């Protein structure tokens, strides 16, 4: 039972961060596509703004790794 709950916790940690990243990147991508149509010099800033939400997924993987590898308190 305990192993199943650990797996569910790790899946939630990765799944929710992935969904949040996808949602934020879709909003940023749509906004920056319009901005690039008007000002092509914003291309560098666009790449940075698209990459920032990816850190959420990386942190989700770190939390999932910690959940699955650390021993529970006895």
Backbone torsions as a table, in degrees:
resi	resn	phi	psi	omega
1	UNK	NA	-43.6	-177.3
2	UNK	-64.2	-39.8	179.7
3	UNK	-65.1	-36.8	177.7
4	UNK	-65.7	-41.1	178.2
5	UNK	-67.0	-36.0	176.3
6	UNK	-64.0	-43.0	179.3
7	UNK	-65.0	-39.9	177.9
8	UNK	-65.0	-41.3	178.1
9	UNK	-62.6	-41.4	178.1
10	UNK	-66.7	-39.5	179.2
11	UNK	-65.7	-38.7	177.6
12	UNK	-66.3	-40.4	-179.9
13	UNK	-60.6	-41.4	-179.9
14	UNK	-80.6	-43.0	-175.8
15	UNK	-63.3	-46.1	-178.9
16	UNK	-68.3	-38.1	177.9
17	UNK	-68.1	-35.3	177.9
18	UNK	-67.1	-40.7	177.5
19	UNK	-65.7	-41.5	178.9
20	UNK	-64.7	-39.7	178.3
21	UNK	-65.8	-43.2	179.7
22	UNK	-62.5	-42.6	-179.9
23	UNK	-64.3	-46.3	-178.3
24	UNK	-67.8	-38.0	179.1
25	UNK	-69.1	-31.7	177.1
26	UNK	-67.2	-40.2	177.7
27	UNK	-67.4	-45.0	-179.8
28	UNK	-65.5	-42.5	-179.0
29	UNK	-62.2	-42.4	179.1
30	UNK	-65.9	-42.3	-179.5
31	UNK	-67.7	-41.7	-177.2
32	UNK	-74.4	-25.0	174.9
33	UNK	-64.5	-41.5	176.1
34	UNK	-66.7	-39.2	179.7
35	UNK	-67.2	-38.8	179.2
36	UNK	-68.1	-29.0	178.0
37	UNK	-65.7	-33.6	-179.6
38	UNK	-89.9	-37.3	-177.6
39	UNK	-133.8	93.3	-179.0
40	UNK	-63.9	-17.9	-179.7
41	UNK	-72.1	-4.9	178.2
42	UNK	-86.4	10.3	-175.5
43	UNK	-60.4	-42.4	179.5
44	UNK	-63.9	-42.5	178.5
45	UNK	-65.7	-34.5	178.7
46	UNK	-62.2	-44.1	-179.7
47	UNK	-62.7	-41.1	179.3
48	UNK	-65.3	-44.4	-178.2
49	UNK	-67.7	-29.8	176.3
50	UNK	-74.2	-32.8	-176.0
51	UNK	-79.4	-25.5	-176.0
52	UNK	-59.2	-45.6	-179.6
53	UNK	-63.8	-19.6	178.6
54	UNK	-60.8	-24.8	178.9
55	UNK	-63.8	-26.8	177.5
56	UNK	-63.0	-41.6	179.8
57	UNK	-67.6	-40.2	178.3
58	UNK	-61.0	-43.8	178.0
59	UNK	-66.3	-33.5	174.5
60	UNK	-62.7	-41.1	175.9
61	UNK	-64.8	-38.5	178.4
62	UNK	-63.4	-45.2	178.9
63	UNK	-63.4	-41.9	177.9
64	UNK	-62.7	-39.8	177.6
65	UNK	-62.7	-44.5	179.3
66	UNK	-64.9	-39.4	179.9
67	UNK	-62.9	-41.1	-173.9
68	UNK	-82.5	-22.5	-174.7
69	UNK	-101.7	-27.2	-179.4
70	UNK	-76.1	141.1	178.8
71	UNK	-76.9	137.5	175.8
72	UNK	-70.5	152.2	178.1
73	UNK	-67.2	140.2	-179.3
74	UNK	-97.6	NA	NA
